[in-house]
Amino acid sequence: MVITAGDVKKLREVTGAGMMDCKKALNETNGDFEAAIDYLRKKGQKVAAKRADREATEGAVIAVTNDDNSKGVIVYLTSETDFVSKNEDFIKFAHSIANTALQHFPEDKEGLGALEIDGKSINDHILEQVGKIGEKIEVKTYERMEGTNIVPYIHAGNKIGVLVSLNKGGSDDITSIGKDMAMQIAALNAVAVNKDQVSQEVVDRELKVGREKALEEGKPEHIVEKIAEGTLRKFFEENTLLAQKFVKDGSKSVAQALKDVDSELTVTEFKRVSLGK
């Protein structure tokens, strides 16, 4: 398989590894992108793996909730260029779609497209925008959430949208920590709320990477499993929200930061959408 400069560049963007390391990883894995990520990790490279935002598709990500914070939606409206995505009318259009979604709360993108704004379906409005602007425009992602206290957050010029659901509400302190949680999710991109929500497929993958890395480093076989379990624990600490270090105070975990506000407070669910997803 021919490895192109574009392949190498994409792997570098995803992993943060050096160009030569990325090229070697792709050559060693016959161009298999996911296998190349694992190859770099086994060689000790610190890479973002599944957590990276892999493509720079342009557009606007909008996250909104209703007045009592019991419902929330995220809408990602794509465009081909940032010239369009930064246009005030485009952003206003994305907000109108999100607000319509919040009002009617359809189950999926198909239902969303059929909803009407000013007597015309969202799908028809999008077709009009395509004809007017000359770029491909579509609702790429639509997420919805119901809960006790949902906090929305839009990060970095509409590039990331987050909804985070807390099990309690009713105070300014809880609202404030909820916003902190949403910012944490936007910045560090946890894969789940806690380790119990991590899929068995991901757990098995992390254990496999830990075992193979230990063996390649020449570790004795009788301690390979313990090393693999240590790798998995580190993965949970870095990639599950409640176990992560709190971005505003690295001396405590996210779980502890929540308990400092209210002993029973926790995050029950979150959704994160970014450009390219």
N, C-alpha and C positions, 0 to 999 in steps of 0.2 A: 504494500500500500504506500502511495506517495504522501508524505507528510508535508503539508504546505506551511508557509509562513503564517497564514491566517489561523491554522490549527494551533500552532505554537503560541501565537498571540492570545488566542482565546483561552488556552490552558493557563497561560501566565496571568491573565486578568482574573480568572477564577481562583487560582491558588496563591498568587503572590510569589511563586517560585521564580528562579532565574530563567532566562531564555534557553540557555544550554541545557539546564536540568529538565525543562519542559520538553525540549526537542528529544532528549535521550529517553524520557519517560514514554513519549508517543512512539518512538522507534521500538522500544522494548516491548510495547503492548500492541504493536501492529495498528496503531492509530485509534485504539479503543479509548475513548475519552474518560469514561468512568474508571477503567482499569489503570489509566495513566495517573489519575488522582490517587488511587490506592498505592500505586508504585512509589509516588513521591512521598506519601505518608510513611510507607515502610522504610524508606531511606532517611527518615527523620525530618523531612521537610514539614514545616508548620503550614498547613493549607486550610482553606476555608471549606473545602469539600461541598457538601449539600447546602451549606448555608450561604454561599455566595450568590450575588445577583449576576446572572451569567450574561445577560444581553442588555444592551443599552437602547431598547425600544423606547421611543419618546411617547409623551402623553401626559395625562394628569390623573392622579389617584386621589379620590375624595372619600373621606370617612365622616359620617354624620350620625347623630342619635336623635331620638325624639325627646320631647320636653321632660319626661320623667325618667329618661335614661334606661328604659326597659327594652328598647329595640335599637339596633344600629345596623348600618349597611356600609359597605365599601364598594365603590365603583371605579374601575380603571378604564378610562377612555383613551385609546391609543391614537397617535399621529405618527407620521414618518419623520418629522423634523422638530427640533426644539423651537424653531421660529414659530411654528403653529402652536405647540404646546404651551408656550409662554404668552400667547395672545389672550387678551382679556376676554374676548367673546368666546373663545374655545373653553377657557376655564369656567366661565359663567354657564356655558352649555353643559359641561361635566357636572357642575353643582346642581343644575336643574334636573338632570337624570337621577342623581343621587337622592335628591329631595323627593322626587316622584317615586322612586323605589322605596324610600322610607315610608311614605304615605300609604302605598298599596302593598308593600312587603311581598312581592312575588317570590316564588320558590326558586326560580332559575333565570338564566339569561334570556331564554326564549320568552318567558312570561314578562320579563322586564321590557323586552323590545316591542311587545304588543301594547304596552301601556301608552296612554295618550298625554301629550303636553300641548295645550292650546288647540285641542281638537284634531291633532295629528299624531300618529304613532311615533314612538321613539325611533323605530327602524326607519321610518320615512324621513324624520328629521336628520338622521345620520346620512341617508342617501343624498339629501339636499346639501349637507355640509361637504360631502365628498365631491359633488359636482361644483360647488362654489370654490372650494379650496384647492382641489386637484390632488389631494393626498388620500391614502387609505385611512379611514377612520372607523373604529369599531369599539364596542364594549368588549374588551378582552376578558375582564374578570368582574364577577359580581359575587360578593359575600354578604351574608346576613347573620345576625346574632340576636338572641333574646336572653334576658337575664335580669338580675336584681338591680345592678348598678353598672351600666356600660359606659366606659369613658372612650371618646374618640380622640385621635391625634393625627395630624397631617404634618409630615416632616419634609424639610429641604425642598421647598418650592413645588409641592404636590408630587414629589417623587416616591414617597412612601406613605401609606395609610395604615393605621392600626386601630383595632377595637379591642379593648380589654375589659373583661367582665369580673367584677368583684362580688363577693358574697354578701356584702353589706354596703349601705350608703348612709346618708343622713347627716354628714358633718363636713365642714370645710377641710378638715385634716384628711378625711378619707378621700375626698375629691382631689386634693393635692397629691396624695400618694398614688392615686389612680393615674394621674397625669404622668407622674414619675415612672410608673410601671409601663405606660404606653411608650414613653421615650426610651426606656431601657430595651423594650422589645424592638423598637425601630432601629436602635443602634447596634444591638448585639445579636438579634435574630435567633432567639432560642427556638429549638425544634419542638418543644413541648412544655407544658406547665411544670411537670415533675417526671421522674423516671418511670413511674407507672404508666404514663401516657406515651412513652417511646415505643414504637413498634418492635416486635420481635425480630423483624428483618434487619432493622438498624442495630439492635443489640448484637445479633449474630455477626453482622458486618464488622462492628468495632472489636469484638472478641477475636475474629479472624485476623484483622489487621494487627492486633496486639501480639497474637501468637506468632505470626509470620515475621514480624519485626524482631521479636525476641530471638527466634531461631536464626535469623540472618545475622544478628549481632553475636551469635555464638553462646547464648545463655544456655545453661544446663536444662535438659528437658524436664527435670522434676520441678523446676520453678517457672516454667513457661506459662502454665495456667494461672499462677498467681500474678505474673506480670500482665497477662491478658486481662485479668479481673481489675488490676490497677489501672490499665488503660481505659477500661469501661467506666470506672469510677470517675476518672478525670474527665471523660466525655460528658458524663452526667453533670458534673460540677460546672463545666464550661457552657453546656448547651441546653440545660433545662432551667427554666426561668427561676423557680424558687430557690434553686441551689447556686445560681450565679451570684457573683459579688455585686452588691448594689453599686451602681455607677456613681451615685452621689456620696457614697461612703464605703470604700473598699474594705473596711474593717468588719463589715457585717454582710450577711447574705441577704438576698431579696426577701426571703421568708422572714428573717429577723426584722428587717425594716418595716414590713407590714405589721408584725406583732408589736412593734414599738408604738404604732398608732392605735391598734386595737388588738387585744390578745386573740381574738377569733377571726381576724381579718385575713383573707387569702384571695388569690386569683383563681377563678374556676375555669376560665377559657380565654383564649385570645386568637385574633386573626391578624395577619400582617400581609399586605400586598405591596409590592414595589414595582417600579418600571422593569419591564422584561419578564414579569411573572404572569 
